[in-house]
């Protein structure tokens, strides 16, 4: 089995957990792989207060005793644990190198929006200088829509141009030498100085998608604002794809890209959603009423 280190390059700050990475973590753990996460949202990478905090958080206080206790448990009580509600202020580039040194991943899996692509590419390129044998894969909306720009960097061994569940599972098998990369649908892969392009993968059935796993995320990101308070929340995927074609949205482009590969707009059954939500509440809810303070 493989060791996979996910990288979330978002610098949006606290309260931000994406949908895709927990889904993929859950899928890999289900298959017996060892998984960890390096999350840039753990770091205070903005000067002062971020735009997200200015808009949503200024009148939504934490129960600082509870969140501090949660974070001490998450970090194992080690020196350097962020105190209270503060994000990390250490050097993320050095911390990333140390994470690779300690975890020794067989594969680094990054997911990036276009706004973060240059940032994460530079960080991964520098990491490869320390670890020249690193195998690096990238997915997310930038890789799907702009794979040529990803190829041009030369940094990535694998580019996911389809949905991650199928592509990442195949990439891990390639890393384990159990599969030829040319047989993995939905990816481009580097061979020498060139990239070879495989056929697209069919869209996944949501009935086959594994429950999200959020255990790699700092507990500070579970707390989000609502009605002047910060409640413990998680994102949940009821459906995937959109039935509409708004001119300002990427869905029209994605529909064209995935045409003929299965139904684009997929919805989970009510029974599946209820069962998964009950599991998530039981696993992550804890003592929600006691950790919310009135403003």
DAZI-V170823 format. One record per helix or strand of 2 or more residues. SS is the DSSP state (H for helix, E for strand). FROM is the first residue (numbers start at 1). LEN is the number of residues. If there is no record, write none. Layout:
ss=SS from=FROM len=LEN
ss=SS from=FROM len=LEN
This chain:
ss=E from=3 len=6
ss=H from=19 len=12
ss=E from=34 len=6
ss=H from=40 len=3
ss=H from=51 len=6
ss=H from=64 len=12
ss=H from=92 len=12
ss=E from=107 len=5
ss=H from=114 len=17
ss=E from=136 len=4
ss=H from=141 len=5
ss=H from=147 len=7
ss=E from=158 len=3
ss=H from=164 len=12
ss=H from=181 len=3
ss=E from=187 len=5
ss=E from=194 len=4
ss=H from=206 len=3
ss=H from=219 len=4
ss=E from=223 len=4
ss=E from=229 len=4
ss=E from=239 len=2
ss=H from=251 len=7
ss=E from=266 len=2
ss=H from=270 len=15
ss=H from=288 len=4
